[in-house]
Amino acid sequence: MIIKVQKRALLGCLIIALLLGACTSPRVEQTQPAPVTLKVVILPYLSEAPLFIAEEGYFAEQALDIEFVELKRSAEAVPALAQGDLDVIAGASAPAC
């Protein structure tokens, strides 16, 4: 009697293992996308610190190659962005005084 119960339990475990194996998707090899190069404006403010922290590995994980362009004022970045010399600027826009 005990042997029959053990066989049933073993058979049940085997069926569950086979079903779980059939339910898993096959592994697909993921290829790394080509890195995207972005020119990002950095200004001399402490609020730009997260960009330098992210440069330590996060950008590489996201396949981003960041080139920092240092400017003194964000107003200098707007014409460069419009001409396509820059890709990213951060900050608020304001009318010129």
C-alpha positions in Angstrom: 0.0 0.0 0.0 2.8 2.4 0.9 4.7 1.5 -2.3 1.6 2.3 -4.4 1.3 5.7 -2.8 4.9 6.5 -3.3 4.7 5.5 -7.0 1.6 7.7 -7.4 3.4 10.6 -5.8 6.5 10.0 -7.9 4.3 9.8 -11.1 2.5 13.0 -10.1 5.8 14.8 -9.6 7.0 13.6 -12.9 3.9 14.8 -14.7 4.1 18.2 -13.0 7.8 18.5 -14.0 7.0 17.6 -17.6 4.2 20.1 -17.7 6.3 22.8 -16.2 9.1 22.0 -18.7 6.6 22.3 -21.6 5.3 25.6 -20.3 8.6 27.4 -20.3 9.5 29.3 -23.4 12.7 28.4 -25.2 15.6 30.6 -24.6 16.1 33.2 -27.3 19.6 34.6 -27.6 19.4 38.3 -27.1 21.7 40.4 -29.1 23.0 43.7 -27.8 21.8 46.6 -29.8 24.4 48.9 -31.3 25.2 51.8 -28.9 23.5 55.0 -29.6 25.7 58.1 -29.3 24.1 61.1 -27.7 25.6 64.6 -27.1 24.3 65.8 -23.8 24.7 69.3 -22.4 26.1 69.5 -18.9 26.0 72.8 -16.9 28.0 73.7 -13.9 25.2 72.8 -11.4 24.9 70.2 -8.8 21.7 69.0 -10.4 23.8 67.5 -13.2 25.3 65.0 -10.7 23.0 62.1 -11.7 24.4 62.2 -15.2 27.8 61.4 -13.9 26.5 58.7 -11.6 24.7 57.1 -14.5 27.8 57.2 -16.6 29.3 54.7 -14.3 27.3 51.9 -15.8 23.7 52.6 -16.4 24.2 54.2 -19.8 26.3 51.3 -21.0 23.5 48.9 -19.8 21.0 50.8 -21.9 23.4 50.8 -25.0 24.0 54.6 -24.8 27.3 56.2 -25.6 27.1 59.6 -23.9 29.3 62.5 -25.0 29.1 65.4 -22.5 29.3 68.9 -23.9 30.1 71.4 -21.2 28.4 74.8 -21.5 28.2 77.8 -19.1 24.5 78.7 -19.7 21.6 76.7 -21.1 20.8 79.6 -23.5 23.9 78.6 -25.4 22.5 75.1 -25.9 19.3 76.0 -27.6 20.8 77.2 -31.0 23.2 74.1 -31.0 20.2 71.9 -30.3 18.2 73.5 -33.2 21.2 73.0 -35.6 21.5 69.3 -34.6 24.9 69.7 -32.8 23.4 68.5 -29.5 20.9 65.8 -28.8 19.8 66.4 -25.2 19.4 69.4 -23.0 17.8 69.5 -19.6 16.1 72.4 -17.9 13.2 74.7 -18.2 12.6 77.0 -21.2 12.2 80.6 -20.6 11.8 83.6 -22.8 14.9 85.8 -23.2 14.9 89.0 -21.2 
